[in-house]
């Protein structure tokens, strides 16, 4: 059952089915409510364009050896399994913040698995940490998660202002999630480690690093950095890989267009529904910040956090930041919660790992409620959970 579900979710047939369903949903929305569909599309397209640019920048960074060098550095410098795990937590948090959680799981998962193997450590803490920590740590910048940009359509603030509001809650969510994973796999983290059996990675400090720095500045400074970041991604791929057939094929593979198109179509359809039907907005208007976060977490698991964000943020929101806590941390409850789960499963398989949905879900069911509650407590104390008028 587990293998069938994973194949349906991540296989090529499942991706094309999702893409076709999204196009049908988009066509239905445009036919039944063209004005509402246009407004929903205007709110939803920037996140999808932004993540496409960040994934392309991630591809170039991988080609330049930035991720591999980081993994090798961890493997060489870590004096224990705990130190290796702590370094991995920091790496995941930084890459998620700067390059989006989807880029993080797509490129860091194999690197962290190889780092664990090279020291003779069990790969489970780093394998499952790469997805659970990326979801939990995607609250820090607007570009860290597509849901942030969708919800921020009604909250006009810069990336710096968003960081100041959400960074403390993000840090707590990461620490709590990391603590749960460490407690569950404490035996592996305290096992005797050997010297790394892989050669040191050499990073090329060129196009990839410049693209990462450029994208980071754009996301922090601009309210809508989607098109500029996409342009940086395209330029970086062209400069680093050229326009060969092989380069284009690799870019198409990492983008996973059918899945992105499918999720975009469903998101627009639900955003159209949220504009035509007052039910979601009325419900949210009667909920406090804690109930809003819980509702968002459930909706993310039910229909994926991107369509859920589009539906729930179709109208002005009383508790947008609490909504984001639920939409970003809630997906750790189950594999249907975010696009990152699909990319994680695919990347784990490329590293010849044997991910278990049962084990990952078990860790998520333990960590997500604790991380969500802790993040909401910090948000409330610091005033981020107060209603926005």
URQUIPE-V76659 format. One record per helix or strand. SS is the DSSP state (H for helix, E for strand). FROM is the first residue (numbers start at 1). LEN is the number of residues. Records with the same first field share a line. If there is no record, write none. Layout:
SS->FROM-LEN + FROM-LEN
//
This chain:
H->2-9 + 12-21 + 34-30 + 66-12 + 81-19 + 101-18 + 124-13 + 142-3 + 146-9 + 159-26 + 186-4 + 207-15 + 226-16 + 245-11 + 257-20 + 279-7 + 289-15 + 305-8 + 320-14 + 335-3 + 339-12 + 357-25
//
